[in-house]
Amino acid sequence: MNFSSLIDWSFFWNVFNNFLFSLSPFALIVVAAIGVGLVIRVLISAIAGAVKK
Protein backbone atom coordinates (compact mmCIF):
# COMPACT_ATOMS: atom_id res chain seq x y z
CA MET A 1 0.00 0.00 0.00
CA ASN A 2 1.13 3.52 -0.76
CA PHE A 3 0.76 5.69 2.33
CA SER A 4 2.51 8.74 0.86
CA SER A 5 -0.78 10.18 -0.36
CA LEU A 6 -2.35 9.70 3.08
CA ILE A 7 -0.34 12.48 4.73
CA ASP A 8 0.28 15.93 3.25
CA TRP A 9 4.01 16.13 3.98
CA SER A 10 4.48 19.68 2.71
CA PHE A 11 1.81 20.91 5.15
CA PHE A 12 3.41 18.85 7.94
CA TRP A 13 6.86 20.35 7.30
CA ASN A 14 5.43 23.88 7.03
CA VAL A 15 3.71 23.50 10.41
CA PHE A 16 6.88 21.95 11.90
CA ASN A 17 9.01 24.83 10.59
CA ASN A 18 6.53 27.33 11.96
CA PHE A 19 6.73 25.78 15.44
CA LEU A 20 10.51 25.51 15.16
CA PHE A 21 10.99 29.14 14.20
CA SER A 22 8.55 30.41 16.81
CA LEU A 23 10.02 28.34 19.67
CA SER A 24 13.72 28.62 18.84
CA PRO A 25 14.30 32.00 20.57
CA PHE A 26 12.87 30.61 23.82
CA ALA A 27 15.01 27.48 23.52
CA LEU A 28 18.07 29.69 22.96
CA ILE A 29 17.28 31.64 26.12
CA VAL A 30 17.09 28.41 28.13
CA VAL A 31 20.33 27.07 26.62
CA ALA A 32 22.11 30.38 27.26
CA ALA A 33 20.93 30.42 30.89
CA ILE A 34 22.19 26.87 31.42
CA GLY A 35 25.52 27.74 29.80
CA VAL A 36 25.98 30.84 31.95
CA GLY A 37 25.10 28.83 35.04
CA LEU A 38 27.71 26.21 34.19
CA VAL A 39 30.38 28.85 33.57
CA ILE A 40 29.59 30.55 36.88
CA ARG A 41 29.74 27.20 38.70
CA VAL A 42 33.14 26.42 37.17
CA LEU A 43 34.47 29.86 38.08
CA ILE A 44 33.22 29.60 41.66
CA SER A 45 34.72 26.12 42.10
CA ALA A 46 38.04 27.29 40.60
CA ILE A 47 38.17 30.31 42.91
CA ALA A 48 37.22 28.21 45.92
CA GLY A 49 39.89 25.65 45.02
CA ALA A 50 42.52 28.38 44.65
CA VAL A 51 41.57 29.91 48.00
CA LYS A 52 41.84 26.59 49.85
CA LYS A 53 45.42 25.98 48.69
N, CA, C and O atoms as a Tinker XYZ file with bonds, in Angstrom:
   212  protein
     1  N      0.834000   -1.187000    0.000000    73     2
     2  CA     0.000000    0.000000    0.000000    64     1     3
     3  C      0.875000    1.247000    0.000000    63     2     4     5
     4  O      1.950000    1.271000    0.600000    81     3
     5  N      0.403000    2.260000   -0.671000    73     3     6
     6  CA     1.129000    3.521000   -0.757000    64     5     7
     7  C      0.522000    4.508000    0.235000    63     6     8     9
     8  O     -0.586000    5.004000    0.034000    81     7
     9  N      1.255000    4.783000    1.298000    73     7    10
    10  CA     0.757000    5.691000    2.328000    64     9    11
    11  C      1.224000    7.129000    2.111000    63    10    12    13
    12  O      0.879000    8.007000    2.902000    81    11
    13  N      1.995000    7.387000    1.065000    73    11    14
    14  CA     2.507000    8.740000    0.860000    64    13    15
    15  C      1.400000    9.729000    0.539000    63    14    16    17
    16  O      1.528000   10.917000    0.835000    81    15
    17  N      0.318000    9.258000   -0.061000    73    15    18
    18  CA    -0.785000   10.177000   -0.363000    64    17    19
    19  C     -1.709000   10.366000    0.833000    63    18    20    21
    20  O     -2.613000   11.201000    0.783000    81    19
    21  N     -1.503000    9.614000    1.898000    73    19    22
    22  CA    -2.354000    9.695000    3.076000    64    21    23
    23  C     -2.045000   10.927000    3.914000    63    22    24    25
    24  O     -2.938000   11.488000    4.549000    81    23
    25  N     -0.787000   11.352000    3.918000    73    23    26
    26  CA    -0.342000   12.480000    4.728000    64    25    27
    27  C      0.190000   13.562000    3.798000    63    26    28    29
    28  O      0.964000   13.275000    2.884000    81    27
    29  N     -0.218000   14.790000    4.027000    73    27    30
    30  CA     0.282000   15.925000    3.253000    64    29    31
    31  C      1.595000   16.386000    3.884000    63    30    32    33
    32  O      1.595000   17.181000    4.824000    81    31
    33  N      2.713000   15.882000    3.359000    73    31    34
    34  CA     4.009000   16.126000    3.981000    64    33    35
    35  C      4.432000   17.583000    3.893000    63    34    36    37
    36  O      5.079000   18.087000    4.810000    81    35
    37  N      4.082000   18.273000    2.812000    73    35    38
    38  CA     4.479000   19.685000    2.708000    64    37    39
    39  C      3.786000   20.506000    3.791000    63    38    40    41
    40  O      4.403000   21.392000    4.383000    81    39
    41  N      2.510000   20.221000    4.058000    73    39    42
    42  CA     1.812000   20.908000    5.149000    64    41    43
    43  C      2.441000   20.559000    6.492000    63    42    44    45
    44  O      2.617000   21.431000    7.342000    81    43
    45  N      2.781000   19.280000    6.688000    73    43    46
    46  CA     3.408000   18.853000    7.939000    64    45    47
    47  C      4.721000   19.601000    8.167000    63    46    48    49
    48  O      4.963000   20.101000    9.266000    81    47
    49  N      5.576000   19.683000    7.133000    73    47    50
    50  CA     6.859000   20.346000    7.297000    64    49    51
    51  C      6.691000   21.849000    7.481000    63    50    52    53
    52  O      7.471000   22.471000    8.203000    81    51
    53  N      5.677000   22.449000    6.834000    73    51    54
    54  CA     5.426000   23.877000    7.034000    64    53    55
    55  C      4.995000   24.160000    8.471000    63    54    56    57
    56  O      5.446000   25.137000    9.070000    81    55
    57  N      4.140000   23.326000    9.021000    73    55    58
    58  CA     3.710000   23.499000   10.411000    64    57    59
    59  C      4.893000   23.264000   11.356000    63    58    60    61
    60  O      5.065000   24.000000   12.327000    81    59
    61  N      5.708000   22.239000   11.074000    73    59    62
    62  CA     6.877000   21.949000   11.903000    64    61    63
    63  C      7.859000   23.120000   11.874000    63    62    64    65
    64  O      8.387000   23.512000   12.915000    81    63
    65  N      8.103000   23.678000   10.691000    73    63    66
    66  CA     9.013000   24.826000   10.586000    64    65    67
    67  C      8.452000   26.034000   11.317000    63    66    68    69
    68  O      9.201000   26.792000   11.934000    81    67
    69  N      7.142000   26.216000   11.252000    73    67    70
    70  CA     6.531000   27.334000   11.962000    64    69    71
    71  C      6.735000   27.196000   13.466000    63    70    72    73
    72  O      7.112000   28.162000   14.128000    81    71
    73  N      6.491000   26.005000   14.015000    73    71    74
    74  CA     6.731000   25.781000   15.445000    64    73    75
    75  C      8.207000   25.944000   15.785000    63    74    76    77
    76  O      8.553000   26.523000   16.815000    81    75
    77  N      9.072000   25.433000   14.917000    73    75    78
    78  CA    10.509000   25.511000   15.165000    64    77    79
    79  C     10.985000   26.953000   15.213000    63    78    80    81
    80  O     11.732000   27.338000   16.112000    81    79
    81  N     10.550000   27.748000   14.243000    73    79    82
    82  CA    10.994000   29.137000   14.202000    64    81    83
    83  C     10.357000   29.982000   15.291000    63    82    84    85
    84  O     10.943000   30.977000   15.716000    81    83
    85  N      9.173000   29.611000   15.749000    73    83    86
    86  CA     8.552000   30.406000   16.808000    64    85    87
    87  C      9.067000   30.015000   18.193000    63    86    88    89
    88  O      9.041000   30.841000   19.105000    81    87
    89  N      9.530000   28.788000   18.373000    73    87    90
    90  CA    10.018000   28.338000   19.674000    64    89    91
    91  C     11.527000   28.436000   19.831000    63    90    92    93
    92  O     12.029000   28.343000   20.951000    81    91
    93  N     12.265000   28.622000   18.743000    73    91    94
    94  CA    13.719000   28.622000   18.836000    64    93    95
    95  C     14.282000   29.761000   19.692000    63    94    96    97
    96  O     15.260000   29.522000   20.401000    81    95
    97  N     13.734000   30.981000   19.676000    73    95    98
    98  CA    14.299000   32.001000   20.574000    64    97    99
    99  C     14.166000   31.631000   22.052000    63    98   100   101
   100  O     15.069000   31.906000   22.842000    81    99
   101  N     13.053000   31.012000   22.426000    73    99   102
   102  CA    12.871000   30.614000   23.818000    64   101   103
   103  C     13.827000   29.493000   24.188000    63   102   104   105
   104  O     14.352000   29.468000   25.300000    81   103
   105  N     14.058000   28.564000   23.264000    73   103   106
   106  CA    15.009000   27.485000   23.518000    64   105   107
   107  C     16.419000   28.054000   23.650000    63   106   108   109
   108  O     17.202000   27.578000   24.471000    81   107
   109  N     16.749000   29.064000   22.852000    73   107   110
   110  CA    18.067000   29.686000   22.956000    64   109   111
   111  C     18.245000   30.378000   24.298000    63   110   112   113
   112  O     19.338000   30.351000   24.865000    81   111
   113  N     17.191000   30.998000   24.816000    73   111   114
   114  CA    17.276000   31.643000   26.122000    64   113   115
   115  C     17.558000   30.608000   27.204000    63   114   116   117
   116  O     18.381000   30.843000   28.088000    81   115
   117  N     16.881000   29.464000   27.138000    73   115   118
   118  CA    17.090000   28.408000   28.129000    64   117   119
   119  C     18.509000   27.854000   28.029000    63   118   120   121
   120  O     19.170000   27.660000   29.048000    81   119
   121  N     18.978000   27.600000   26.815000    73   119   122
   122  CA    20.333000   27.067000   26.623000    64   121   123
   123  C     21.374000   28.076000   27.088000    63   122   124   125
   124  O     22.373000   27.694000   27.699000    81   123
   125  N     21.158000   29.346000   26.813000    73   123   126
   126  CA    22.106000   30.378000   27.263000    64   125   127
   127  C     22.135000   30.467000   28.781000    63   126   128   129
   128  O     23.205000   30.627000   29.367000    81   127
   129  N     20.980000   30.365000   29.425000    73   127   130
   130  CA    20.934000   30.421000   30.891000    64   129   131
   131  C     21.661000   29.232000   31.491000    63   130   132   133
   132  O     22.387000   29.387000   32.473000    81   131
   133  N     21.481000   28.052000   30.921000    73   131   134
   134  CA    22.187000   26.866000   31.423000    64   133   135
   135  C     23.693000   27.027000   31.226000    63   134   136   137
   136  O     24.476000   26.687000   32.113000    81   135
   137  N     24.098000   27.540000   30.072000    73   135   138
   138  CA    25.524000   27.743000   29.798000    64   137   139
   139  C     26.154000   28.741000   30.752000    63   138   140   141
   140  O     27.257000   28.517000   31.251000    81   139
   141  N     25.459000   29.841000   31.008000    73   139   142
   142  CA    25.976000   30.842000   31.945000    64   141   143
   143  C     26.057000   30.258000   33.350000    63   142   144   145
   144  O     27.012000   30.524000   34.080000    81   143
   145  N     25.066000   29.468000   33.730000    73   143   146
   146  CA    25.101000   28.826000   35.040000    64   145   147
   147  C     26.279000   27.887000   35.187000    63   146   148   149
   148  O     26.926000   27.851000   36.234000    81   147
   149  N     26.560000   27.124000   34.138000    73   147   150
   150  CA    27.712000   26.208000   34.191000    64   149   151
   151  C     29.030000   26.973000   34.279000    63   150   152   153
   152  O     29.927000   26.579000   35.024000    81   151
   153  N     29.149000   28.055000   33.528000    73   151   154
   154  CA    30.379000   28.849000   33.575000    64   153   155
   155  C     30.560000   29.463000   34.958000    63   154   156   157
   156  O     31.670000   29.474000   35.491000    81   155
   157  N     29.491000   29.969000   35.537000    73   155   158
   158  CA    29.591000   30.554000   36.879000    64   157   159
   159  C     29.963000   29.487000   37.901000    63   158   160   161
   160  O     30.754000   29.746000   38.807000    81   159
   161  N     29.396000   28.282000   37.762000    73   159   162
   162  CA    29.742000   27.198000   38.696000    64   161   163
   163  C     31.220000   26.828000   38.583000    63   162   164   165
   164  O     31.887000   26.613000   39.595000    81   163
   165  N     31.730000   26.755000   37.361000    73   163   166
   166  CA    33.144000   26.422000   37.169000    64   165   167
   167  C     34.032000   27.512000   37.751000    63   166   168   169
   168  O     35.039000   27.216000   38.394000    81   167
   169  N     33.668000   28.765000   37.530000    73   167   170
   170  CA    34.473000   29.861000   38.081000    64   169   171
   171  C     34.462000   29.852000   39.610000    63   170   172   173
   172  O     35.499000   30.055000   40.241000    81   171
   173  N     33.309000   29.620000   40.194000    73   171   174
   174  CA    33.225000   29.596000   41.660000    64   173   175
   175  C     34.041000   28.436000   42.229000    63   174   176   177
   176  O     34.741000   28.593000   43.230000    81   175
   177  N     33.946000   27.270000   41.586000    73   175   178
   178  CA    34.722000   26.123000   42.098000    64   177   179
   179  C     36.215000   26.341000   41.897000    63   178   180   181
   180  O     37.015000   25.908000   42.726000    81   179
   181  N     36.608000   27.007000   40.809000    73   179   182
   182  CA    38.038000   27.289000   40.601000    64   181   183
   183  C     38.541000   28.296000   41.628000    63   182   184   185
   184  O     39.642000   28.141000   42.156000    81   183
   185  N     37.756000   29.313000   41.914000    73   183   186
   186  CA    38.172000   30.307000   42.908000    64   185   187
   187  C     38.218000   29.680000   44.298000    63   186   188   189
   188  O     39.139000   29.942000   45.070000    81   187
   189  N     37.227000   28.855000   44.614000    73   187   190
   190  CA    37.220000   28.210000   45.925000    64   189   191
   191  C     38.393000   27.249000   46.051000    63   190   192   193
   192  O     38.987000   27.151000   47.125000    81   191
   193  N     38.739000   26.545000   44.994000    73   191   194
   194  CA    39.893000   25.651000   45.020000    64   193   195
   195  C     41.201000   26.401000   45.163000    63   194   196   197
   196  O     42.125000   25.918000   45.817000    81   195
   197  N     41.291000   27.583000   44.555000    73   195   198
   198  CA    42.517000   28.380000   44.653000    64   197   199
   199  C     42.658000   28.988000   46.043000    63   198   200   201
   200  O     43.772000   29.150000   46.541000    81   199
   201  N     41.528000   29.325000   46.673000    73   199   202
   202  CA    41.575000   29.913000   48.000000    64   201   203
   203  C     41.966000   28.880000   49.052000    63   202   204   205
   204  O     42.650000   29.208000   50.021000    81   203
   205  N     41.538000   27.642000   48.867000    73   203   206
   206  CA    41.839000   26.586000   49.846000    64   205   207
   207  C     43.313000   26.213000   49.864000    63   206   208   209
   208  O     43.820000   25.747000   50.885000    81   207
   209  N     44.007000   26.412000   48.750000    73   207   210
   210  CA    45.425000   25.981000   48.687000    64   209   211
   211  C     46.341000   26.901000   49.426000    63   210   212
   212  O     47.550000   26.670000   49.462000    81   211
